[in-house]
Amino acid sequence: MQRELTAGVLLAVLGAGVLHACWNAILKAVSDRLVAFAWMGVAFVLAAPPVLAVTGLPAREAIVLGVVSAAIHVGYDFSLMNAYRLGSFNQMYPVARGSSPLLVALGAALFVGERPSALSLAGIVVLAAGLTSLALSSGRFNRSELPALGAALLTGVTIATYSVIDGVAVRHSGNALSYTAFVFLLEGPVFVLSAAVRRRPAGWVADRVAWRGVLAGLLSAAAYGIVLWAQTRAPLAVVSALRETGVLSAAVIGALFFKERFGARRLGAAAVVALGVMLIGL
């Protein structure tokens, strides 16, 4: 099956990027992110079984990869929590997301045999450069911020890893919705159990964390479900790069709600990201 980027897929993935930035902003805003992830897990556990009851389990070839992917997603979640604990939203989010598109392009070439066109590859490189510029637009990282930078880069590596695994798996699953529900069903209980052991019952309802966590979980599942569907119709590297345009939404959210700077350097970086999207879409 020849996979090409269509206007419908492009718009869907750009929308998924916005949803992704929104749930990350919700997570950044809560004081206890472990409990927030636990409530996200509750949303996954409640939403996935009805979906699987309708779609059935994914094909056997995808189940083992789904188990591996769920484990990597858990590692991603812990890395993301640590990055947000150590650093600012407007720097950690672009580093985490901006470091993954080139890694996905490399992984897709090595393991899937997908090689983007010269124009798409140029767009991916330009997009990654723009995302990196967004991360640096608030100033260079100093030595005290290196732990936060390390956590964000580790998050980017996990993103690239599960993106390639899921891209392969969803194409064998028979149904993108089924595979999405299967992965989130496996991922969800981990944080529910972790928070049950490490937090008192009162902490589960403090600071409006319950509804925030559930909302973040629903947005997360919707965003990634769209991405997995897109991976069945377009090259993995292209989908991964376009998804990370959510960093632009994150920059706006950071400025409006977290009072983080949004100056001329950030606008210039946003223009570079837009150029990358245009090159990919040509």
N, C-alpha and C positions, 0 to 999 in steps of 0.2 A: 504493500500500500504506500503510495507516494503521499508524503505529508508536507503541506504547504500552508503558510500563514495566510488566512483569509481575514477580511475586515471584521467579520463576526467574532472570530477567535481573538483577534487583536483587542477589540473593545472589551470582550469578556475578561481577558487576562488583566488589562489595565484596571477594570473594575475590581477584580480580585485583589490587586495591589492596594487599592484604597481601603477595602475591607480589612486587609492585613494590617495596615497602618493603624486603623481604628482600634482593633483589638489589642495591639501592642501598646497603644496610648492608654487604654483602660487598665492594662496590667501595670504600666508604669505609675499610674495615679494612685493605686491602692498601697496601703502601708504593709500588708502582709501578703506577699506574692505567692507563698506556698499555699495559703488558704484559697487565694484567687485561682490558682491552678487546680486545686482540689474541686472547686465549684465548676471550673471548666470541665474537669473529669466527670463530674456528676452529669453535666449536660451531654457529654459524649456517651456515657453509659445509658442514659435514658433515651437518647435520640437514635442511636445506632440499631438496637434490636428491631424496632418497627420497620426500618429501612431494609434490613436483612431479611425480615419476614416476607417482604414483597419481592426483593430482588434475588434472594438466595445468596449463598456464599460465593465468593469469586472462584474462578477456575483453579484447579489444584496447582497449576504452575505458579500462580500468583500468591498462594497462601504462605509458603515458606518465606518468600520475599517480603510479604506483608508483616510477618512476625519480626523479621530483621529490621524492617523499616520502623515499626512501632518502638523497638528498643532504641534505635537511633533518635527517634523523635523525643523520647524521654531524656536522652543526653542533651539534645538541643534545648529542651525546655529548662533544664537545670543550668546550662550555660547562659541562656538568655536571662534567667532570673539573676544570676551572678553579675552579668554585665550591667543590668539596670540598677543593681544594688551599688555597684562601684562607680558608675559613670552617668553622664547626662543622656537623656533620650535622644537629643538631636545629634549626638556624636556616636553613641553605641549602635543605634538602629542603622544608620548608613554604613558603618563599618561591617556589621554583621551581614547585612543584605548585599553590600557592594562587593564583598570579597568572594561571593559565590558564583556569579555568572561565568567567569572565565574558567573556574574549576569544573562547572557543569559542562561547558563546551569541551573541555579536555576529556572528561569522563564519558561524554556521549560519543566522542570520536574513538576512544579506546575500546569501550564496551558495547556500544550500539552500532558503531560504524557510520554515525551521522556526522557529516562534515558540512557546516554551513557555507553558503555562498560567500564570495569575497566581500560583497556588500553587507551581508548580514553579520559576518565576522567583524567587519569594521565597525558596524553599529554596536555590537556587543562590547568591543574594546572601548569605544567612545562612551557608551553608557556606564561601564565600570569606572572609567576615569571620572565621569561626572559625579557618580555616587561617592567615590573617594574624596573628590573635591568638596562635596557636601559635608562629609565627616570632618574635614579639616577647616571648614569655613569659619568655625568659631575659634580658630587658633590651633597651633601645634600641640601635640600631646607632650606633657612634661613627664618627668620620671615617676612622679606619684600616680600618674594615670596609666602607667604601663600594665598593672594588673587588670584594669578595666579593658584596655585594648586587647590584652591576651584573651580575656573571656569573650570579647566580641568576635575576634578572629576565629576562636574555637567554634563559636556559634556558626560562623560562616562556613567552616569546614563541614559541620554536621548538616547544614542546609544543602550543600552541594552533594554530600553523600546520599542523603535520603531522596533528593531530587532525582538522581540518576537511577537509584534502585526503584523508586516508585514509577518513574517513566517506563522502565522495562516491565515492571509488574502489571501496571494498569493496562498495557497493551495485550497482556495475556489473560487478563482477568475476565473478559467477556462483558464487563459492565463497570464503568468508572464509579458510579454511585455505590455499587456493592463493595468495591475495593476500598473506597473512602470510609464507608461505615465500618468495615472490618478493621482497618488500621486504627481508627479512633476508638473503637470498642476495646482493643487491646491496650491502648495507651492510657485511657481514662482512669482505670482503677488504681494505677500506680500512685498518683498524687492524692487520691482520696484516702488510700491506706497510709501514705506518708504523713499527711496532715492529721489523720485520726490518731496516730501515735505521738506526734510531736506538738500538737496544739490542744489547748483546752476547749471544751464545747463553746464557751463564750466567744472565743476568737473566730468562730465560724460565722457569726452574725454581726460582728463589730464593723464599723466604718462602711456600712452598706456593701460589704464585700460579696455577699451572696448573689445579689442580682447583677452586680458588675461582673463577677466571675462567670455566671451562666450566660450573660450577654456576650462576653468575650469568647466563650466556648462556641456559641452558635455562629458568631462571625468568623471564627477560626475555621470551623468545619466547612462553612459555605465558601470561604475564600479558597481553601485548599481543594475542595471538591471541584471548583471551577478550573483550577490549575491542572488537576489530574485529567479532567475531561479534555482540556486543551492539549495535553501531552499525547493524547490518542490521535490528534489531528494536525499537529505541527511539530517541528523539530524541538527536542528537549532544550537545547541551548537557547533557542529563540524564546521559548515560553519562559524559561528561567530568567532571562534578561528582562523581558517585559514586565514580569511580576514584580521585579525590584523597583519599578517606578513608583511603587507605594512610598518610597523614601521621600518623594516630593510632598505627598500628603502628610507624611510624618513631620516634615520641616514646617509646614503650615500649622499643624496641630501643636508642635513644640512651641512655636512663637505665640499662638493664641492662648493656649491653656497652661503651658509651663513657663511662660515668660522668657523663653530662650531666644537668643538674638536671631534676627532674620534680616541681614544687611545686603549690601551690593555683592559681596563675595558669594553669598548663598544664592542670590538671583542668577549670577553668572554660572554657578555650578548647575542650577536648574536648567538653564539654557543648553548646557552641554548634554544633560540627560535627555532633553527634548530632541536634540539633534540625533542622539543615538537611537531613540525610538523611531525617528523618521527614516534613518538608514535601514533599520531592521524591517520596517514596513514597506520599503520600496520593492 
